[in-house]
Amino acid sequence: MNKNIGILTAGGDSPGLNAAIRAIGKSALSSGMHVIGFRDGFRGLMENRTLRLGLETLSSILTRGGTILGTSRDKPHKMPVGSEIMDMTQVICDNYRHHNLDALICIGGGGTQKNAYRLAQKGLNILTLPKTIDNDVAMTDVTFGFHTAMEIATEAIDRLHSTAHSHHRIIVVEIMGHNAGWLALGAGMAGGADVILIPEIPYDLEAITNAIRKRKQRGTNFSIVAVAEGALCLAEYQRYVGLKQAKSEAKEKEDGKALKKAEEALLEFAAHRSTNTLRLSQELEKMTGLESRVTILGYYQRGGTPSAADRMLATRLGSACVDYIAQGIGGVMIAADRDGTRAVPLAEVVGKKKLVPQDHPWVLAARKVGTCMGD
């Protein structure tokens, strides 16, 4: 087909990125296309730093974690250049044309979808793949990286059970997820956590305490609390909603002073929010009389070898992406749709997050087996 394809990976690293690069590269090469990778996300595209993706480069990367292309969180329209923040969109467009690209595939989460859409609006032929351990990209059944992270977090909870049981402690396990609780919910259920706290369901400290006290009364002097890093108590949640609303209203009224004030308040809230898990642990210890300890899984959750499920998903989406390019389809995200895929217009993806509905089957199942959801 003699088409030229570019690939970049942006945002946080995630298991399955190399599997996706391999699938795109091998499928494209077998169709007579030429493939080039850009290093370190949109920054590499701006700086024209490339890696030719031939069969030798693609060999043996299926099982490797991370990304052979490297990644960054740089945005085309707000990119640090020296001591300044500059709009480098035109430079990126020029480099796209310099390489005679017929399509650019951007692999990433919600932020990458937004940045890719901006480039599509400039006339570039863009396709994206959804990856993130948070599983919060809209319009796709699942994102690759999620399954591996859930397995890792579940194993951590499994191992913490023995320590909690032996020392009669509460172990509070912080799991990634600022806005979406899929990872904490899935790992908490699979690991048998006694309490699961997610951002979508504001928690009541008294409700959590009562659940732990009931276990203590039954002779079970330990509990596992799986908490997403973005989970908030009801009062903090209401404050957060109020701050977001104030920012939105200031933007709508184009009130620069009010907007700056709202943004500063949100930054202050975020700094306070980062210590939520520690404060939760301290409060539970006071209210239950049981020792409480915190384990923060952090970046451990998104490193290492991707699971078989994530390798399969990344391979499926990557190879399908090349098929869509061959059909002349662009400006889309390649979404997982049951056992198949579908091309979703980027305009329908950006600005949205796939959050956990309060009536989701996972939530209902967790409640039925006696898991406290904090409310």
N, C-alpha and C positions, 0 to 999 in steps of 0.2 A: 504493500500500500504506500510505501515511501513517505510515511508521515513521521514527523518529529514530535516526540513527547517529552515534556519536562516533569520532574517529580520533586516535591519538597515536603519535609515533615516539620510541623510547627507546633508551638505550645509545649506542654509538659511531655516528657517521654512516657511511653506506654507499651506494655507487652503486645507484640504482634505487629509492630511497625515494620520490622525487617521482613516479616512474612508477607506483608502487603506490598512492599517494594519489590520483593522477589516475584510475586504473582503478576504485578503490572509489567515488570521488566521481561520476564520469560514469555508471557502471553503476547506482548508487543513484538518482541524479537521474532517469535515464531510466525507472526503475521507480516513480517517484513518492515516493521517500523524501527525507527532509531530512538534510543532512550538516553536521556541525560538527567543526572541528579544535581540539585542545587544544595550546597552545604548550609547548614544552620538556618533553615527556614527562609523567611522572606529577606533576611539580611544577606544571605548568600546569593539570592537572586539579584538583589540590589548591587552587591559588590562583584557580581559575575564570577563567583567561585563555584566551580563545577566538578562533577565526577562522572566520567563515562560509565554507564551501566551495561556492561557486556556480560556474557554468560559466566566468565571467570569471576567477576566481581559479585555476581548474584549467587554463586555456588556456596553452599554451606551456611547461609545466613538465616534459614527458616527457623532454627531453634534459638537463635541469639536474641537476647533482650536488647532494649535500647533501639537506636537507629544508626545505621552506618553512615547516614547523611548528616547526622548531628541535628540539633534543633535550637530554637530560640523563641522568645516571646515577642520579638520586635514586630511592630505593625508598620505596614507600608506608608501610611499617612502620618505616623508619629514615631519616627525612627531617630534614636540618638546618633548624631554624627558630630564627633568631637565634643564640644561643650554645648551643642545646640540640639533641639528637637526639630526635625525637618520632615516635610512631606516629600517622600522619595518615590511616590507613585509613578511619576513620569519616567524616572530612571528605570524602574522595574519594567514598565511597558516597553521602553527602548530595548532593554536586554532580552525580553521575550521575543521581540521582532528580530534582534540581532542573531538569535539562534534559530530563526525561521520556524518557531514552534507552531504546531497545529493545535496543540492542547497543553495545558499545564494542570497537573493533578496535585492538589494541596491536601495533605493528610493531617487532620487535627480535630480538635474539639470545637466548642461553641465559638471561641474567639477566632479560630482559623476560618470557620465558616463565614463570619462577618468580613474578615479581611479579604477572603477569596471573592466574596460577592462584590466588594468594592472594585476589585480588579476586573470582574466580569462586566461591571457597569462602564468600565473604560474601554470595552470592546475586545478584551482578551477572552479566548475560549477556555473556560475554567471548569474543571470537575473536581469534586472533593470526595474524600472517604471519611466516615465518622469514627474517630478513636477517642477514648477517654475512659479512665477507670471509674469515673463518676457515673457513667451511663446516662448522662443528662442531655445529650444532643436530641433535639426534636425530630420527629418524622421518621425515625428508624426504630426497629424492634429492639435492637441492642447495639452497643458500640464495642469494637474489639479493644481488649485491655481490661474490660470489666470482669470477665470470667476469671482470669488469672489473679487479679487483685482480690476477688472474693475468696478464691481458694487460699491465698496467702493469709488473709485476715481470719478466715475460718480456722486454719491451722494454728494461728497464734492464740485464738480463743480456746481451742482444744488444749493447748499446752498450759494456759493460765489456769484452767480448771483445777489442776493438781495442786498448784501453789495456793489458790484461794481455799481449797478444801483443807489442806494440811495446816494452814495458819489461821483458819476461821476468819477470813478477811473478805472485804468487798474489793474486787478488782475492777477498776473503771478503765475500759479499753477505748482509747480515742482512735477512730477510723476516719479516713479521708471522706470529704463531702461537705463543701461549704453551703451549697444551696439544695442539693438533692441527697436523699438518704438511701438510695438504692444499695450502696455498698455496705453500710452499717446494718441495714435491714436484712439483706441476704446473708451476710456473714454471721450476724447475730442469730438468725433463725437456724442456720446450718450448724453453728457452734453451740447451740443450746443456751444462749445468753438468757438471763432471768429478766433483764430490763433492756429494752432497745429504745434509744432516743434519736429521733431524726429531725431535720430542720422543718419538715412539713407539718409536724405535730408538736406545738409548743408544750413543754412539760410543766407539771406541777410537782414541786419538790416533796410535798406531803404525800402525794400519790405514790411516788417512788419509795419513800420511806416506809409507808404502810405495806407495800408489797414485800420489802425486805424484812420488815418486822414479822409478817405472817410466816415467812420462811423460817425465821428464827424460832417462832413459837412452835413450829412443826419439828424442830430439832435440827434444822439445816442452817448452820452458823456460817454460811458463806454465800456470796452472790456475785455474778458476773454482770456488769453493766456495759453494754456496747453503745457508745455514743458517737454520733457523727460530729465532726469538728464544728459544724455550723448549727448544731441543735441549740435552742434557746428556751429559757423558761418563759412563761406567758408574759410577764411584765417586760422582759427584755425584747421579746418578739413584738409586742405592741409599740415599744419605743422605736425599734428598727423600722417597722412599717411607717410610723409617723415621720421619721427622718427621710425615708425614701420618697414619701409623698411630698414632703417639703421641697426636696430637690427637684422632683418632677414639676411641681407648680412653679418654681423659680425659673426652670428652663422654659416652660410654656409662656411665662410672662416676660421672658428675656431680661430678668432682673439679675444682673451680674453680682451685685452685693449679696443678695439673698442666696444665690447659687453658691457663691464661695463659702458662705457661712454654713450652708447645708452640707457641702462637701467636706468641710473641716470637721463638722459634727460626726459625719459618717466615718471619717478616718479615726477619730477619737474612739468611736464605738467599736471599730474593727480591732483596735489595739486592746481595748478592754475585753473584747470577745475572745481574743486569743488565749486568755487565761481561764475561760469558762470551765474547762474540764477539771482543772486543779481545784477551783472553788467548789464545784459540784462534789468532788471527792471529800473535801474538808467538811462540807455541810452534812453529807451522808454519815460521816464518822461521828460527828456531834450528835446527830439525831437518832442514830441506831445503836450507838455504843460498840460498834464493830470497827476494827481497824480498817482503813481504806487506803489503797494504793493505786497509782495511776500508771498505765502503760500507754505510751503514744507510739503507734506503729509508723507514722510518717512515711517517708519515701521508700521504706522497706516494702510497702505494698505494691509499688509499681516497677520494681526491678526484677531482673532475672529472666529465666526461661519462660516463654509464653506457654499456656496450657494448650492441650490438643484442640479444645473448643475455639480458642482465640486464633490458633494457626489456621484452622478450618475456615473461620469467619473471614479473617483477613485475606486468605487465598481466594475465597469465593467473591468477595467484594472487589479485590484487585483485578482478578481476571475478567469479571463482568464490566469493570470500568473501561477496559480496552475494547470490549465489544461495543459499548455505547459510543466510544470515540469513532470506531469504524463505521458506525451508523450515522455519524455526523451530529450526534447529540452533545450539547454542552450547556454550561450554565446551571449545572445540576449537582446534587449530592447523591451518591450511590448508596441507597439505604438497604438494610436487611429487611426483607419482607417474607416472613415465615421461612421456607426453605429456599426462596428465591431472592431476587433483588428488584428494586424499582428506582427509576431516576426521578428525584424530587427537585423541582425548581428551587434554587438557592433562596429566592425571595420568600419561599414558604418556610424556610428553616431558620433564617437569621432572626435574632431578637427574641427567640423562644427557648424555653428549657423544658425538658421532660422531667417533671417532678413526680413524686410518689403520691397518687391519689389516696385520700384517707380511707376509701373503700376498696383499695386494691386487694386482690386475692391474697397477696403475701401478708398484708397487714391483718386481714381477717383471719388468716390461718395462724398467725402469731398470737393473736388474741385468744383464739379457740384453745390453744395448747397452754394457756395461762401466762403468756409473756406479758409483762407490764410495758405498755407503750408510753408511759409517763403522763397520761391524761386521766 
